[in-house]
Amino acid sequence: MGIEYNALLNMTWKEYDYLSVGYERRIERQWDYTRHIIASQYNSTGMSKKTISAKEVMKLPTLDKLIRKELQKIPEDRLKNMLKVLKQNINV
């Protein structure tokens, strides 16, 4: 995590917990980035008829659950509008 020993000793448990959770999330985001690259490479080769999603490449339960919760917070009509705009921009 890049913390000096003396700073670590002077931290409260709550501060350490915040740092460790942040570190874990940062590492998971890096793995998420990696699994998206792997899926993109696999899908772009054209050697397989079946495309795979990043979630099929590697399971990241904590991150996948967090993303699902964030999507559930978005109102249904706004989510539909976002998907509509994405489809329009992708098909251009």
N, C-alpha and C positions, 0 to 999 in steps of 0.2 A: 504494500500500500504506500510505501514511501514515507513512513513516519519515523522520526528520530526516537531513539529509545527513551530519552528523558521526557519527551512530549507524550509518549505513550503512557509512561508511569504517572504523569500528572493529569491524565484525562479521567473524566467521570465515566461510569459504565454507559450512560446514555450517549455521550459523545462518541465513545468507541463503537457503540451499536450503530449510530448514524453513519459513521465512516465505513464500517464493515458492510452494511446494507448497500451503501452507495457503490462500494467496490464490487460487490457481487452483481449488482445491476449493470455496471459498466462492462464487466466481463461477459455477462449474458448478451448484452447488446453487440459486443464484438463477435460472439458466436452466431448471433442472429444474422449479422452482416455476412459472415462466412457461409452460412447455410443458404442464403439468398444467392451468393455468387456461385456456389456449387449447383444449385437448381438451375440458374441461368445458363451456366456452361453445359449442363446435361441437356437442357431443352433446346439449346441453340445448335447442337451438333446434328440434329435431324436423324440420328441413327435409330432412335426409338419412336414408335408411333404414339406412345403414351407420354404425356408431359407429367412432370412431378412438381409438387409445390415444395416450398422451403420446409414446411412442417413435416413432409414425408422424408426429407433428407436427414433431419435430425430433430429430435424432440427436445424442446426447452420448456418444460411444464410451467415453471414460474412465470416466464415471459409470455407464453401463450395465454395463460390465465389472465395476466395483467392486461394484455391487448384486448382480450374478450370483454373484460370488465369495462375498459375505456370505450369500446364500441357500444356497449349496452347503455352507457350514459348519454349517447347522442340520440336526440329525438328521431323517431322513425322517418318523419317527412324530410328532415334535414339529411339523413343518411341516404334516402332515395335520391334526393337532389344531387348529393355528392357523387353517387354512383352514375347518375345520368350524365353529369359533366365529365366524369372520367371516361365513360364510354364514348362520348362525342369527341373528346380529345385524342383518344387512342385510335379511333377509326379514321381520323383526318389524314 
